[in-house]
């Protein structure tokens, strides 16, 4: 991969957006997940993660911690992976 690869730019943007969500709690949770996984994300996974980044922090945080069930209309593979990762860290 080169610096001119469009996936490199998308990954960089995702890392920035994941770490600058607006609330400290979600910056840490989402930022850590994205940093840990973004390098291996496919184009489709990047698209799913970009969709997750559009979700509001309060709902996303409630889903990540299991305070609210994941609504079927918002679930994509990356959101499910993020939820599983977050819950594993909090239960382990």
ABEGO torsion letter per residue (X at the ends): XBAABAAAAAAAAAAAAAABAGBAAAAAAAAAAAAAAAAABBAAAAAAAAAAAABBAAAAAAAAAGABBBBAAABBAAAAAAAAAAAAAAAX
